[in-house]
């Protein structure tokens, strides 16, 4: 599962255990929306008026 937060991060969670697997940061405002794309990518939208695309495999902002 993927969540966005007012702390300006995205978090990837293991649904079965509730364990946080990964935190991605790069926005300067709260993350309002997230969507998973094919091939291990995630898109996030923020109150900082940006949209970012992340690669989950490399854990990098594209």
MMTF fields as JSON, N, C-alpha, C and O atoms, coordinates in Angstrom:
{
  "mmtfVersion": "1.0.0",
  "mmtfProducer": "UNKNOWN",
  "numBonds": 247,
  "numAtoms": 248,
  "numGroups": 62,
  "numChains": 1,
  "numModels": 1,
  "chainsPerModel": [1],
  "groupsPerChain": [62],
  "chainIdList": ["A"],
  "bondAtomList": [4, 2, 8, 6, 12, 10, 16, 14, 20, 18, 24, 22, 28, 26, 32, 30, 36, 34, 40, 38, 44, 42, 48, 46, 52, 50, 56, 54, 60, 58, 64, 62, 68, 66, 72, 70, 76, 74, 80, 78, 84, 82, 88, 86, 92, 90, 96, 94, 100, 98, 104, 102, 108, 106, 112, 110, 116, 114, 120, 118, 124, 122, 128, 126, 132, 130, 136, 134, 140, 138, 144, 142, 148, 146, 152, 150, 156, 154, 160, 158, 164, 162, 168, 166, 172, 170, 176, 174, 180, 178, 184, 182, 188, 186, 192, 190, 196, 194, 200, 198, 204, 202, 208, 206, 212, 210, 216, 214, 220, 218, 224, 222, 228, 226, 232, 230, 236, 234, 240, 238, 244, 242],
  "bondOrderList": [1, 1, 1, 1, 1, 1, 1, 1, 1, 1, 1, 1, 1, 1, 1, 1, 1, 1, 1, 1, 1, 1, 1, 1, 1, 1, 1, 1, 1, 1, 1, 1, 1, 1, 1, 1, 1, 1, 1, 1, 1, 1, 1, 1, 1, 1, 1, 1, 1, 1, 1, 1, 1, 1, 1, 1, 1, 1, 1, 1, 1],
  "groupList": [{"groupName": "UNK", "atomNameList": ["N", "CA", "C", "O"], "elementList": ["N", "C", "C", "O"], "formalChargeList": [0, 0, 0, 0], "bondAtomList": [1, 0, 2, 1, 3, 2], "bondOrderList": [1, 1, 2], "singleLetterCode": "X", "chemCompType": "L-PEPTIDE LINKING"}],
  "groupTypeList": [0, 0, 0, 0, 0, 0, 0, 0, 0, 0, 0, 0, 0, 0, 0, 0, 0, 0, 0, 0, 0, 0, 0, 0, 0, 0, 0, 0, 0, 0, 0, 0, 0, 0, 0, 0, 0, 0, 0, 0, 0, 0, 0, 0, 0, 0, 0, 0, 0, 0, 0, 0, 0, 0, 0, 0, 0, 0, 0, 0, 0, 0],
  "groupIdList": [1, 2, 3, 4, 5, 6, 7, 8, 9, 10, 11, 12, 13, 14, 15, 16, 17, 18, 19, 20, 21, 22, 23, 24, 25, 26, 27, 28, 29, 30, 31, 32, 33, 34, 35, 36, 37, 38, 39, 40, 41, 42, 43, 44, 45, 46, 47, 48, 49, 50, 51, 52, 53, 54, 55, 56, 57, 58, 59, 60, 61, 62],
  "secStructList": [7, 3, 3, 3, 7, 6, 6, 1, 3, 3, 3, 3, 3, 7, 6, 6, 6, 7, 7, 3, 3, 3, 3, 3, 3, 7, 7, 1, 1, 7, 3, 3, 3, 3, 3, 3, 3, 4, 4, 4, 3, 3, 3, 3, 3, 3, 6, 6, 1, 7, 3, 3, 3, 3, 3, 6, 6, 6, 6, 3, 3, 7],
  "xCoordList": [0.853, 0.0, 0.908, 2.02, 0.415, 1.157, 0.311, -0.889, 0.934, 0.225, 1.011, 2.238, 0.28, 0.875, 0.543, -0.465, 1.371, 1.193, 1.455, 2.114, 0.93, 1.185, 2.636, 3.082, 3.376, 4.79, 5.679, 6.905, 5.034, 5.694, 6.348, 7.238, 5.918, 6.501, 5.449, 4.248, 5.955, 5.164, 5.734, 6.945, 4.874, 5.333, 4.75, 3.588, 5.587, 5.188, 5.075, 5.986, 3.935, 3.63, 3.401, 2.915, 3.754, 3.374, 1.988, 1.824, 1.004, -0.384, -0.569, -1.313, 0.087, -0.11, 0.485, -0.114, 1.649, 2.31, 2.134, 2.339, 1.748, 1.655, 3.012, 3.111, 4.066, 5.417, 5.648, 5.243, 6.303, 6.717, 7.949, 8.942, 7.878, 8.974, 9.907, 11.108, 9.339, 10.118, 9.473, 8.247, 10.287, 9.815, 10.498, 11.719, 9.701, 10.211, 9.929, 8.805, 10.926, 10.716, 11.275, 12.25, 10.652, 11.071, 10.102, 10.442, 8.897, 7.929, 8.198, 8.747, 7.812, 7.945, 6.601, 6.519, 5.547, 4.221, 3.644, 4.208, 2.539, 1.905, 1.518, 1.087, 1.674, 1.309, -0.19, -0.685, -0.907, -2.371, -2.875, -3.928, -2.138, -2.589, -1.415, -0.287, -1.706, -0.712, -1.409, -2.583, -0.673, -1.192, -0.043, 1.042, -0.286, 0.723, 0.579, -0.523, 1.695, 1.742, 2.369, 2.978, 2.226, 2.908, 4.424, 4.956, 5.091, 6.555, 7.201, 8.298, 6.536, 7.163, 7.302, 8.228, 6.403, 6.459, 5.247, 4.174, 5.445, 4.387, 4.382, 5.44, 3.189, 3.024, 2.444, 1.539, 2.968, 2.435, 2.152, 2.884, 1.077, 0.717, 0.716, 0.322, 1.161, 1.37, 0.764, 0.477, 0.576, 0.113, 1.192, 0.939, 2.388, 3.43, 3.272, 4.143, 2.133, 1.787, 2.716, 2.961, 3.232, 4.05, 3.479, 2.755, 3.826, 3.554, 4.905, 5.705, 5.163, 6.451, 6.224, 5.225, 7.18, 7.144, 8.347, 9.478, 8.081, 9.104, 9.271, 8.304, 10.492, 10.76, 10.967, 11.902, 10.088, 10.191, 11.385, 11.931, 11.794, 12.933, 14.24, 15.031, 14.456, 15.679, 15.491, 16.465, 14.245, 13.891, 14.313, 14.691, 14.242, 14.672, 13.509, 12.554, 13.62, 12.698, 13.116, 14.287, 12.16, 12.487, 12.358, 12.597],
  "yCoordList": [-1.16, 0.0, 1.235, 1.205, 2.305, 3.569, 4.654, 4.753, 5.462, 6.579, 7.865, 7.853, 8.974, 10.301, 11.001, 10.682, 11.952, 12.551, 14.052, 14.59, 14.707, 16.135, 16.394, 17.541, 15.339, 15.515, 15.544, 15.51, 15.606, 15.76, 14.481, 14.54, 13.32, 12.055, 11.117, 11.269, 10.138, 8.983, 7.805, 7.716, 6.907, 5.717, 4.487, 4.466, 3.46, 2.174, 1.226, 1.126, 0.529, -0.334, -1.774, -2.033, -2.704, -4.103, -4.237, -4.047, -4.558, -4.617, -5.7, -5.506, -6.822, -7.943, -7.68, -8.05, -7.051, -6.851, -5.443, -5.218, -4.487, -3.095, -2.414, -1.277, -3.11, -2.579, -1.555, -1.752, -0.467, 0.534, 0.0, -0.356, -0.053, -0.609, 0.455, 0.229, 1.618, 2.643, 4.003, 4.116, 5.031, 6.414, 7.19, 7.142, 7.898, 8.741, 10.193, 10.536, 11.041, 12.461, 13.3, 12.919, 14.437, 15.315, 16.461, 17.441, 16.346, 17.433, 18.462, 18.128, 19.697, 20.748, 21.093, 21.993, 20.378, 20.524, 19.142, 18.136, 19.095, 17.816, 17.063, 17.663, 15.75, 14.913, 14.639, 14.088, 15.03, 14.931, 13.723, 13.176, 13.296, 12.179, 11.289, 11.753, 10.001, 9.045, 8.054, 7.732, 7.58, 6.567, 5.678, 6.162, 4.374, 3.423, 3.216, 3.006, 3.276, 3.044, 1.675, 1.095, 1.156, -0.098, 0.052, 1.162, -1.067, -1.114, -0.444, 0.103, -0.478, -0.008, 1.485, 1.953, 2.245, 3.694, 4.189, 3.586, 5.302, 5.95, 7.427, 8.038, 7.999, 9.431, 10.039, 9.471, 11.196, 11.887, 13.342, 13.978, 13.85, 15.253, 15.898, 15.279, 17.154, 17.805, 19.196, 19.799, 19.694, 21.072, 22.084, 23.289, 21.61, 22.515, 22.768, 23.363, 22.301, 22.496, 21.759, 22.223, 20.607, 19.779, 18.369, 17.914, 17.699, 16.28, 15.628, 16.095, 14.547, 13.866, 12.405, 11.8, 11.848, 10.432, 9.763, 10.231, 8.664, 7.938, 6.538, 5.921, 6.048, 4.669, 3.904, 4.188, 2.929, 2.202, 1.257, 0.984, 0.755, -0.162, 0.54, 0.008, 1.717, 2.463, 3.418, 3.957, 3.626, 4.552, 5.983, 6.754, 6.324, 7.642, 8.423, 7.851, 9.728, 10.646, 10.731, 10.958, 10.549, 10.578, 11.975, 12.178],
  "zCoordList": [0.0, 0.0, 0.0, 0.528, -0.596, -0.666, -0.013, -0.27, 0.826, 1.448, 1.245, 1.145, 1.186, 1.15, 2.448, 3.079, 2.863, 4.178, 4.182, 3.292, 5.195, 5.38, 5.79, 5.787, 6.142, 6.481, 5.23, 5.331, 4.028, 2.726, 2.218, 1.37, 2.727, 2.306, 1.728, 1.95, 0.977, 0.566, 1.332, 1.532, 1.757, 2.462, 1.79, 1.384, 1.684, 1.142, 2.331, 3.153, 2.407, 3.551, 3.116, 2.014, 3.991, 3.827, 4.441, 5.646, 3.637, 4.121, 5.174, 6.136, 5.007, 5.938, 7.312, 8.321, 7.369, 8.657, 9.221, 10.413, 8.354, 8.777, 8.866, 9.327, 8.423, 8.482, 7.374, 6.228, 7.74, 6.751, 6.032, 6.667, 4.702, 3.912, 3.346, 3.203, 3.025, 2.325, 2.53, 2.537, 2.696, 2.746, 1.623, 1.474, 0.843, -0.238, 0.106, 0.474, -0.009, 0.276, -0.862, -1.511, -1.094, -2.169, -2.394, -3.057, -1.848, -1.95, -0.849, 0.201, -1.096, -0.08, 0.552, 1.389, 0.153, 0.738, 0.994, 0.563, 1.684, 1.977, 0.715, -0.27, 0.75, -0.386, -0.316, 0.668, -1.366, -1.4, -2.174, -1.844, -3.201, -4.033, -4.407, -4.574, -4.534, -5.019, -5.942, -5.759, -6.928, -7.846, -8.278, -8.6, -8.285, -8.734, -10.23, -10.738, -10.926, -12.36, -12.619, -11.72, -13.833, -14.159, -14.044, -14.033, -13.96, -13.979, -12.774, -12.887, -11.625, -10.399, -10.246, -9.584, -10.842, -10.694, -9.913, -9.947, -9.207, -8.437, -8.792, -8.947, -8.922, -9.156, -7.888, -7.277, -7.495, -6.319, -6.659, -7.417, -6.082, -6.224, -4.858, -3.87, -4.802, -3.518, -3.485, -4.52, -2.254, -2.081, -2.464, -2.453, -2.801, -3.305, -4.806, -5.441, -5.372, -6.78, -7.742, -8.856, -7.306, -8.18, -8.264, -7.379, -9.346, -9.526, -9.74, -10.551, -9.013, -9.121, -9.477, -9.088, -10.229, -10.601, -9.955, -10.077, -9.268, -8.517, -9.094, -9.543, -9.079, -9.436, -8.132, -7.384, -7.858, -6.598, -6.569, -5.5, -7.726, -7.767, -7.382, -6.602, -7.925, -7.628, -6.449, -5.923, -6.037, -4.946, -5.28, -4.397, -6.562, -7.029, -7.637, -8.161, -7.551, -8.223, -9.677, -9.978, -10.585, -12.013, -12.587, -13.777]
}
